[in-house]
Amino acid sequence: MTFNTERLNLKPTTVEDAVFIHELFNSPGWIKYIGDRKVYTISDAQTYINTKIRPQFEKLGYGNYTVVRTSDGAKIGSCGLYERDGLPCIDIGFAFLPEYAKKGYAFEAALKLKEMAFDIFHLEELSAITSIDNKASQRLLSKLGLHQNGTIRLPGDTAELLFYHIKNT
């Protein structure tokens, strides 16, 4: 299922997005705030898509979406709904290539996905996590209506993350 906003198209990530996923996963912001996913080659990206992204779509009907700018077809970021170990409900997350930051794209994509989570996928609540030093992500989550609710450590990780939450009203 694909979703559209005024400027963006959110399409399920497939192996055809491997070059883009490789670039995004190795961008400075991704490495700093999300972490090294060991996607060092296009082949690694294809494997990641086939083993991590595609199975969640098959299981839940939603997952990671590649965000495409409609004006020129540029793949600019990703936004998704993720089932994560250690979180009490589905997690909303987003990441964009640096050249597309601070243009409102992340908010536009995440707002649409939040609406779809509640209206189409009938989720009752969403969570989000972000690093303590990622102020831009914190501002965006607050703008989306999520409220910070303490900190959390994911299983097998030592990093303390800020935990955000929202219930469908």
FENMORA-V66315 format. One record per residue. N is the residue number from 1. PHI is phi as a letter, one per 40 degrees, with the letter a starting at -180 (none if undefined). Layout:
{{N	PHI} {N	PHI}}
This chain:
{{1	none} {2	b} {3	b} {4	b} {5	b} {6	d} {7	b} {8	b} {9	b} {10	b} {11	b} {12	d} {13	c} {14	b} {15	c} {16	c} {17	c} {18	d} {19	c} {20	c} {21	d} {22	d} {23	c} {24	c} {25	c} {26	b} {27	c} {28	d} {29	c} {30	c} {31	c} {32	c} {33	b} {34	b} {35	h} {36	c} {37	c} {38	f} {39	b} {40	c} {41	b} {42	c} {43	c} {44	d} {45	c} {46	c} {47	c} {48	c} {49	c} {50	c} {51	b} {52	b} {53	c} {54	d} {55	c} {56	c} {57	d} {58	c} {59	c} {60	b} {61	g} {62	a} {63	i} {64	c} {65	b} {66	c} {67	c} {68	b} {69	c} {70	c} {71	c} {72	b} {73	g} {74	c} {75	c} {76	b} {77	a} {78	b} {79	a} {80	a} {81	b} {82	b} {83	c} {84	b} {85	c} {86	g} {87	b} {88	c} {89	a} {90	c} {91	b} {92	c} {93	a} {94	a} {95	a} {96	b} {97	c} {98	d} {99	c} {100	b} {101	c} {102	g} {103	b} {104	g} {105	c} {106	c} {107	c} {108	d} {109	c} {110	c} {111	c} {112	c} {113	c} {114	c} {115	d} {116	c} {117	d} {118	c} {119	c} {120	b} {121	c} {122	f} {123	c} {124	c} {125	a} {126	b} {127	b} {128	a} {129	b} {130	a} {131	c} {132	c} {133	c} {134	c} {135	c} {136	c} {137	c} {138	c} {139	c} {140	c} {141	c} {142	c} {143	c} {144	c} {145	g} {146	c} {147	b} {148	c} {149	b} {150	g} {151	b} {152	a} {153	b} {154	c} {155	d} {156	g} {157	b} {158	c} {159	c} {160	c} {161	b} {162	c} {163	b} {164	b} {165	a} {166	a} {167	b} {168	c} {169	b}}
